[in-house]
Amino acid sequence: MSAVAPLVLIVSGPSGSGKSTLVQKILELPGTMLSVSCTTRPPRKTESAGKWYNFISQAEFQQMVERGEFLEYAQVFGKNWYGTPKTWLDRALEQQKDLVLEIDVAGALQVKQKLPNAVAIFVVPPSRTDVEQRIRARGQDSEDEIRRRLERSRQEMLKYSSYDFAVINDDLERAGREVQAIALASRCLMSRKEDRIREILKSFGG
Ligand code: 5GP
């Protein structure tokens, strides 16, 4: 049986929409794996290298860009660079797992252009107040930064129509079930099952 290209699940949406928690929910499903991004952002106290990010220098990031090693990359908040190394597609293919990308809206649009079969989930925050509370709860940003993040979220909200699915993140239990359902249903898309069906058909004599 030939290896089927991995299912790529993009979990994206405005900054502060609570994407990470929903990514965790998808990763609870067997047969899924996380794409670990590279970033020039310094690690936060709670972050260890290689789990959520590979922390690299600006020069290293630039080299990877020049060598064409990123599936997509973007500068977030006009500051740090983030990118998805293409190698994750190879790993997912080798392991025959679904690859989950947690990336910003600009990155999601790039991936959809390059991989039209990737499934893009738009995580929608229930309100602006909710986003603001999330940002403030992290307690890491100045008032100026908070204002910038909120304006960015608004701009990102406007891109919703480029996505395949939308999950409103107002109830974690339900939103979690929804992202899992999207992942499971995407596995059953006819385009992903055709090879298998043809094989089964062969056992019927073609
Ligand atoms: P944070 O610095 O808070 O971890 O992430 C900031 C933003 O960058 C989030 O919206 C996150 O989803 C996004 N991000 C993380 N990794 C990537 C990536 O590889 N590519 C892109 N385009 N965005 C990313």
Residues whose N, C-alpha, C, O or C-beta is under 5 A from the ligand:
A	BS01	5GP	S15 S37 C38 Y73 A74 V76 Y82 G83 T84 E102 I103 D104 G107
